[in-house]
Amino acid sequence: MSFFASGYFLLQKKMTYHDKVNLSFYLQQCAVSNSLGLVIDGNVGNNIRRYFLEDSANKMLFSITDNPTTNVAQVLFSNDVVKIYENHVRVDTGESPACRMNRLRTFWGDVLRHPEIENILLNINVDFNQDIEPIEISITEFHDYMVKHMLNPKWSEEERLLIHR
């Protein structure tokens, strides 16, 4: 199963184009230093843009991916027993869910250290039309929450999280 992870960074206020570009460079540095792929704002898919179209002035849209060469987060969010192959070559990192979620938690912490970012809405395999209330969670709670769910064989694989400091 492919995983898609996207959402938005809620900004403290509406930003100028120049400020958004500078913030985008910062976010990309955070992603690279945590070995993650990140697609930001104008480069996200139309389905994400359409969903947030009416109220995007103080939001920066994103998709988080396994690496910069893909558009999915299949490796990042797969459970511990999944091994992912492409053309008979294993492409997953072999990392445990705890290691992968630690990288992601560090990334969220780096992102939320920026003074212009208030919180993060993260959708994991959620159809944007689904009416799922976000679960409010702190950065410190994120790791344990996700690992617990990923190791549960009955995990629905659909989450909407509101991540805050």
Secondary structure, DSSP 8 states (H G I E B T S, - for coil): ----EEEEEEESS---HHHHHHHHHHHHHHHHHTT-EEEEGGGS-HHHHHHHGGG-TTEEEEEEESSTT-S--HHHH--TT---EETTEE-S----HHHHHHHHHHHHHHHHTSTTEEEEEEEES--TTS----EEEEHHHHHHHHHHHHHSTT--S-EEEEEE-
